[in-house]
Amino acid sequence: MYPTISDMLNDLLGIYIPLPIQTFGFLMGISFIAAYWATASELKRKEAQGLLHAFTRTITLHKPKTSWDYGLSILVSGLIGYKLLDMVLNYSDLLADTQGFILSMRGNFLGAIAGGVWGANTIYKEDKAAKQHTPITQTITVHPYQLMGNILLIAAVSGLIGAKLFHNLENIDDLLVDPIGALLSFSGLTFYGGLIVAAVMVLRYTHKHGIPSLQMMDAAAPALMLAYGIGRIGCHLSGDGDWGIVNNLPKPNWLAAFPDWVWAYTYPHNVLGEGVPIPGCEGRHCFALPEAVFPTPLYEAAMAIALFGVLWAIRKRIKIPGVLFSIYLVLNGIERFAIESIRVNSTYTIGSMHVTQAQLISSALVVIGIIGCVWLLRSKKTT
């Protein structure tokens, strides 16, 4: 396993470069870039077909800066300087516990002062330059794909909040034991929580800018599947706990061409530090699971990327808005429901059944997707 990018580079290239970059976070960044590309491409295609339209926005050039602008610039620059200088002066501490270092209250006040001064000077120069011109009001044209920066930011922030919220609701005992740690930790994220909250916030934003919700959902459907697959690669490479149940079954013959860890894996050097100590290993990530488990993140990554290929291949053939997203819901729900049968997760008891939160939500998504397809097709036929 590779808890950090430095571990990966050291293993693959034999070169150790001390970088404070966690593997899971790096892959999450890649997944957002991939989602940006896929969604922006679809928005451009839909606009070219006349399904979406550009809109106008009024902006004011050379507008003098306000006290709020000054205060915000000084505050943000001061906070960056506060953390940045401490990171530079205590780089070894940053490497030892990057997440804890960043989320802690520690910092350097000299850095905060320097950052605040830099922020004040920057906003002052901008204000001085603006005052040398007369404010001009202009109307500009904005294309739907040009909103992707804001869409991605909204999805990232709201998705993270939703993923943490649903995870903590699913693991309420851990939340009660350590509420601060449970809420601030980057580990323990529930995909469906992030999907639901992010979808609501993104659709609210795009609807305000004239993008029909069904068209936006269709544009994002392939991207969501691709991003999920790449994110699961990050889960597998870092060993973040999303593994399966113990697997003592013999490796099937049809997997003979693949290495043993594709079938059963102990996740050595996992980022959570779970399992038993690895003999002779020194450092923070020196644990492996006592028994091999199903590498479910790897399976999900393969399935999600394959399903992305399916959605990408059929997207131009589907003409009814909302149908592609409905198909995505069905495929996503089936994939997640199936993997839950061999995945470690908290369960709920409903009568004589024991189900996980993900199985409940994935079942609902399949039903919603099927209903959506039937309703949209019938509506189209009626009109």
N, C-alpha and C positions, 0 to 999 in steps of 0.2 A: 504494500500500500504506500501511497505517497501523500502524507498529510500536507506537505508544502511542495511548491514548484521546485524548490531547491533539492528536495529528496528525489524528485523525478529526474531532474537534470543529472544529479550525481549517479543515479542508477543507470540511466540510459547512455550518458556521455562520459561518465567517470570524472566529471568536473563539479566541484561543490561551489556554488555561488550563493552566499547567504542573502536570500531575498525574503522579505516579510509578506509573502503572497501564498495564501492557502489554496490548495488544489481545487477544493470545492468552489470557493469564491471565484477563482479564475475561470472555471468551466461555466459557472453561472453567468459571468460576464460574456463569455462566448455565446451562450444561449440567447442572451438579450440582443447581441449583435445579429445573430442569425434570424431572430424574430423580427428585428427591425427591417432587415433586407427582404424577408418573405412578405411581410405585411405591406411595406412600401411598394414593392413590385406589384402586388395585387391592387393597391389603391391607384397606382398609375394606370394599370390595365383597365380598370373599371372606369376611370375618368376618360380614357381614350375611347371607350365604347359608349360613352354618354350616360353611363349609369350613375356617375358622380359628377359634381360640378364644383368649379372653383368659386370662391366668394371674395368679397372685398372687405378690407379692414382699413380704418382710418388711424393714421399714426401722426405724431407731432415730432418733427426734427428740431434739434437745437433747443430743447426744452430745459430751462434752468433746473438744477438739482435742488431738492427739498431737504429739510432737516432730517426727514425719514431716510432719504437716500444716504446722507452722510452717516447717520447712526447705524444703518444696516451694514454699510461698507466697513466701518470701523469694527463693528461687532464680529462680523464673519471673518475678516482678515485677522482680528485679534485672536479668535478661537483657533484658526489655522496655525498662526504663529505659536500659540500656547502649546499645541500638540506637536507641531513639526520640530521645533528646537529641542524638545525633550526626546523625540525620536532619534534625532541626530546624535545627541550627547549620550544617549543610553540605548544605542542600537542593539546591543546584546540582549537587553531586557525585551525589546520589541520582537526580536527573533524568537526568544524563549516562549513568549505568550502573546502573539500578535493581537488576537481578539481581546484578551483581557486588558492589554495595554491601551488599545484604542478606546475601549468602552469605559475605562477607568476615569477618575477625576484628575489623575496626575497630569502634570504639564509643567511648563517653564514660564514664569511671569515675565522674564525679559523677552521671551519670544512673543508673548501676548502684546507687550508694549511696542515691540518692533513691528509686529503685524498690524496693530492698530494705526501706527504712524504711517505705514505704507498704504493702508486702506484709505486713510484720510487724505494723503497726498494724491493718490490716484483719483479719487472722486473730486478733489479740488481742481485738478488739471482738466478733468472732463467738464466741470462746471464753468471754469474760466473760458474754455474753448467754445462752449455753447453760448455764453453771453456775448461773444463777439459776432453772433449772427442773430437775425430776427427769426423767431420760431415760425416754422412752416408746417402747415397741415397738409398731408398727402393721403391719397387713397391708393392702396396697393392691392394686388390680386394675390390671394393665397390658395394654393392647390391642396387638396386633402392630404397628399403624401407629405407635405411640408409640416404637418402637425405631428409627425411621428416622434419627434424629439420630446414633445410634451406628453404624448400618449405613452411613450416608453417610461418616462419618469413617473407618471401617475400609476402605471401598471406595476412598476418596481416597488414603490413605496406602499401602495395599498395592498399589493400582493403579499409583501413581507408581513404587514400587519395582520392580514387575513390568515396567512399560513401559521403565524405564531398563535393567533387567537384560537384557531381550530385545534392546533396541536395541544395547547394547554387545557382546552376543554376535554380533549380525549385523554389527557394524562393529568387529571385534576389533583391526584395525590402528590405528584411531583411539584405542582404549582403551589400547593399549600405548605410543603416542606421548605421550599426556597423560591418565594414568589419573584424576587428581584433577579436571581440567576436564571429562572425559567423564562422570564420575559425578555431579558437582554441577551440571552445566548443565541448565537447564530445556528446552533444545532437544534434539531427538533422542529421541522417545518412540515406542515401538512399541505400537499399540493392542492387539494380541492378547496381548502380554505382560502388559499391565495387566488385560485382561479375564480371563485365566486365573488370575492370582494373586489378584485381587480376588474372583473368584467363589469360589475355595476358602476364603478367609478369611471372606467374608460368610456362606456356607452353613454353615461351622463355627459361627459365632456364632448364627445364627438357629436352627440345629438344637438348640443348647443351650437355647434358650428355647421349644422345642416347636413351631416352625413347620416343617411338612414341607418337605423340600428341593424337591420337584417343584412345590409350590404357590408357594414363594418364587421359584423360577426363572421360572415363568409370570408372576408379578406383576412381575418385573423386566424381562422380555423387551421390551415396548414402550419402556420407559424407556431401556434400553441403546441401542436404535436411535435414539431421539430425541436422547439426549446425544451420541452419536457424530456425528450430523448437525450439531448446534450447534457441537461442537468443531471440525469440519472448516471451518465458516464462519470460526472464529478462525484456523485454519491459512491459509486463503486471504487473509483481510484483513491478516494480519501478514506473509505471505510467509515461512513458516518452513522452506521447503525441501521440502515434500511435493508439489512440482509434478511435472508429467509430462515426457515426452521432448520433444525439439525438434519443433515442428509447423510445417512449411513448406507444408502442404497448403492449397489454396484453401478458403475458407469455404463450406460447403454452402448451397444456396438455402433449405433449411428453417430455417436460422438467420438468415435475412435480417433478421428483426424484432429481433434481439438485437445488442448492441454487439460489436465485433470481439474484445474481450478475453474473451468467453465461449468463443471458439474457440481463440485463441492469445494468449498474454500474456507480457510480459517481466518482470513483477513488479518494477516500479520502487520504490525505497525499501524493499526487503525487509529484514526484521529481521536476516537473516544477513549482510548486506553482501556478497552474492555478485554477481558479474558485472563489468561495466565501469562506470567513473565516469559520472555524469550531468552533462553540461556545465552549469556555472553553479550547481550545487547545493552547499550548504555544510552540514556536520554529519556525524553518524555514519551515517545511512541514505541515502547518496547513490549507490547502485549499482542497476543494472538488468541483467538477463540479456542477453547479446549477441544471442541468438536467442529468438524467441517459443516458448513451450512450451504443452502442453496444461494448462489450469488444473484439474488433477484434484481438488484439494480441493473446488472448486466443484461438480464433478460428483458427488462422493461425498456432499456435503451435501444436494444435491437428491434423490439416490437414497435416502439414509438417512431423510430426513424423509418422503418418499413411502412408504417401507416401514413407517415408524412408523404412518402413517395406515392401512395395510393391517392391521397387527397390532392396532391399537386398534379397528378396525372388526370384526374377527372374534373378539376375545378373549372375548366373552360367549357365542358360539356353540359354543366348544370346551369340552366337559365333562370330558375325560379329562386328569388332571394330567400335565404334562410335554410334552404335544403342542404347545402354543403355543411353548414354549421351543425345541423341536426344529425347528419351522418357522422360528423366528428364526435358528437356527444355519444352516439351509439358505439362507435369504435373505441373511444376512450374508456367508456364504461365497461365494455366487455373485457378489454385488456386489463384494467385495474381489478375488476372483480375476479378474474381468473388468477392473477398473480397473488391475490390476498390469501389464497388457499395454501400457499407455501411460504408466506411472509410473516415475520414476527410483528405482532400488533396487539393493541388492547382490544378486547372483545366486549360486546354487550349481549346480554341474555334477553331474548324475546321469545317467550314461551319455552319451547324445547330447542330453539335455535340459538347458536352462538355466532354472532356476526360482528365485524369490525365497522368502525365509522366509515371507512373508505368503501366497504361493500354496500352500506346503506346508501351513501351518496352516489356511488357508481350505478347502483340499480335504478335509482331515481333518474339519473342522467340518461340511461338507456331507454327508460319509459318515456321521458320527455322528448328524447330524440326521435323515437318511433312516432309518437303523437305529432311532433312537429312536421316530420316528413309527410305523414298521411294528411294532416290538415292543410299544409301548404299545397300539396299536389291536388287535393280536392278543390281548394279555393281557386287555383289556377284553372282547373277544368271548368269550374262553374262560370268564371268570368270569361 
